[in-house]
Amino acid sequence: MSETKDNSLPPFATGAINLASARLGAKGIYATDEFFAPLDRMLADAPASFDPDLYDDNGKYMDGWESRRKRVPGHDFAIVRLAMPGRIFGFDVDTSYFTGNYPPHCSIEAAFIEDGDPTDATVVWTEILDKSALGPSAHHFFDNPDKGKVWTHLRLHIYPDGGIARLRVYGSAHFDWSKVGADEEIDLAYIFHGAKSLAWSDAHYGHPDKMLGPGRGLNMGDGWETKRRRGPGHDWAVIRLGHPGTIGRIIVDTAFFKGNFPDTCELLGAYLPDLGDSPSEADIAASESWRPILPRAKLQMDYIHEYGAGAIADVGPVTHVRYAMHPDGGTMRLRLYGRKA
């Protein structure tokens, strides 16, 4: 375990997504107690915040999950449904701003449930983090040694009570590609299908992974947006597809981006099954010469742009793409429909 006052990430978070992201659909489904602060706050995507003057009917407003002081034997726990089934690489149990009210210890169990939520005592819970010490107002990073199993739910125990600002569960989405037919069209760049942004030029207003998320987006903050470029060049993101495949249809959605959409976009691709999740500077430089799939295309504000046969090149199977915005701006969603290779 490592403890840090900032949010610098450990190696297990490299190339990972937060399976406990509320934005992606994670949900707190049960807590023994949430008197001071509800469970769902613990899953918020934004970093925890603190307002010294903010109170509610039950006392000090805290940005996280907080139970009352326990006056009977036992301890508090909460059950979280992950945003998607996934393999877990590690955790961040964040006690930011909980200084005199943090739990001294926590542990975590996991379960895999094919459909629905745990409802009875027959659910098998497996401890994947044993009872571990926590400190005040800090990020606590814990590695998960068994990164191969797939889980859908977590049970977070706190001993005996107190508050957790954020729970981050770093891992990868699990999707059963064996159930996808050879001729079935599927979004190869969907985050629930295992796609992931590996490198990018800028993410000032929004991470490029947001482009790969569900739906059309909630607002301008739910897409990838870069800061205003004041010099030469353009912004780009390198994305690992959920499965090698051939791309036959592309959607670039600029929903909500009206005065800040890119002027043009383009898509390049390559078949690099051994590239890994941490491309080097040389790998990133080489991506500028990947094969063009979608040549520079003009974009409009707040619009779904669809490109199919005749607009995109058939370059064969690809494992990675480089999506570029010229010169900068925001893209709400990127959909790369194709067939698995």
Secondary structure as GFF3:
##gff-version 3
##sequence-region A 1 341
A	DSSP	beta_strand	2	4	.	.	.	ID=ss1
A	DSSP	three_ten_helix	11	13	.	.	.	ID=ss2
A	DSSP	beta_strand	17	18	.	.	.	ID=ss3
A	DSSP	beta_strand	27	31	.	.	.	ID=ss4
A	DSSP	three_ten_helix	39	43	.	.	.	ID=ss5
A	DSSP	beta_strand	55	56	.	.	.	ID=ss6
A	DSSP	beta_strand	59	60	.	.	.	ID=ss7
A	DSSP	beta_strand	65	66	.	.	.	ID=ss8
A	DSSP	beta_strand	76	94	.	.	.	ID=ss9
A	DSSP	beta_strand	105	111	.	.	.	ID=ss10
A	DSSP	beta_strand	126	133	.	.	.	ID=ss11
A	DSSP	beta_strand	139	143	.	.	.	ID=ss12
A	DSSP	beta_strand	150	159	.	.	.	ID=ss13
A	DSSP	beta_strand	163	164	.	.	.	ID=ss14
A	DSSP	beta_strand	166	173	.	.	.	ID=ss15
A	DSSP	three_ten_helix	177	179	.	.	.	ID=ss16
A	DSSP	beta_strand	186	187	.	.	.	ID=ss17
A	DSSP	three_ten_helix	191	193	.	.	.	ID=ss18
A	DSSP	beta_strand	196	200	.	.	.	ID=ss19
A	DSSP	three_ten_helix	208	212	.	.	.	ID=ss20
A	DSSP	three_ten_helix	220	222	.	.	.	ID=ss21
A	DSSP	beta_strand	224	225	.	.	.	ID=ss22
A	DSSP	beta_strand	235	253	.	.	.	ID=ss23
A	DSSP	beta_strand	264	270	.	.	.	ID=ss24
A	DSSP	alpha_helix	281	286	.	.	.	ID=ss25
A	DSSP	three_ten_helix	287	289	.	.	.	ID=ss26
A	DSSP	beta_strand	291	298	.	.	.	ID=ss27
A	DSSP	beta_strand	304	307	.	.	.	ID=ss28
A	DSSP	beta_strand	318	326	.	.	.	ID=ss29
A	DSSP	beta_strand	330	331	.	.	.	ID=ss30
A	DSSP	beta_strand	333	340	.	.	.	ID=ss31
###
